[in-house]
Amino acid sequence: MTGEKDLKILLQSMKPEMNEGEYVFCTAEKLPEIDLKEIVCFFKEKEGITLIIRKELADQLNLSYGFIASWITLKIHSSLEAVGLTAAFSKALTSKNISCNVVAGYFHDHIFVAAKDAEAAMKELHRLSEEGI
């Protein structure tokens, strides 16, 4: 199962869904004592490990962060080879001055926006889905 590639179908069927809670991006030189089930995402970079975790967990672990985000999942199973989806939704969010940080999973695209912009981002993503390209 490789996912959808057609941009029109992707946009019409993306079904953005807000995940509960607040999320933060943190960095560490090594993984702290943390259950892997608690980590939304981690990515190894030369400078250290980037973690995306719930804000409450970062606070418990005394990890510093600056950006408090809401997490939106596009429910369509998009192909990792799909062309234009990220560009389309990032352009739409840019038009509303909303920053987005994107993580592509095997099944879905995940968008992290500033918590203060979450409602406006959802509204814009629904508008984009209804209008398509």
BAKOL-230108 format. One record per residue (C-alpha): residue in one letter; x, y, z. Coordinates in steps of 0.25 Angstrom, whole numbers, plus 5000, padded with zeros to 4 digits. Each point is the difference from the previous one (the first is absolute). Example, Ala and Ser with C-alpha at 12.3 -4.5 7.8 and 13.67 -1.06 7.14 Angstrom:
A504949825031 S500650144998 
This chain:
M500050005000 T500850124995 G499050115002 E499350114991 K500850084990 D498950084993 L500150145005 K498550034997 I499649885008 L501050035011 L499550145002 Q498549965000 S500249885009 M501150055010 K499050015012 P500950085009 E499849965015 M500550075012 N500749915010 E499850045015 G501050075008 E501250094998 Y501349954994 V501450055000 F501349984992 C501249985010 T501449954997 A500949915008 E501449944998 K499449865003 L498649955003 P499650035014 E499449895008 I498750004993 D499049904995 L500149994985 K498450005000 E500150145006 I500850064988 V499250054988 C501250014992 F501550005001 F501150044989 K501549985002 E500850124995 K501450035001 E499850105011 G499149915008 I498749935001 T498750074997 L498849965008 I498650034998 I499249975013 R498950055008 K500350135007 E499649945014 L501149894998 A501050104996 D499750085012 Q500149875009 L501449974993 N500550145002 L500250014985 S500050144994 Y499250044988 G499550134994 F498949964990 I498749955006 A499249934989 S498749944996 W500149874992 I499149984988 T499949874993 L499649994985 K499249875000 I500249964986 H501049904997 S501050084992 S501149934992 L501450055004 E500150024985 A498850094999 V500450144993 G499450135005 L499249975012 T501050065010 A500250124990 A498450024999 F499750005015 S501350085004 K499650114990 A498650005005 L500550025015 T501050104995 S498950084994 K499550015015 N501450035005 I500049865007 S501349935002 C500049854998 N501049895003 V499749874993 V500349865003 A499749894989 G499749875006 Y499849874992 F498550025000 H499750155003 D500550145000 H500150075013 I500050155001 F500550075013 V499550145001 A500150105011 A498949975011 K499550144998 D499849984985 A499349865001 E498650044998 A500350094988 A500949894994 M498949905001 K499050104993 E501050024989 L500349864998 H498549974999 R499850114990 L501249954992 S499349865000 E498750054996 E500650094988 G501149904996 I500950054989 
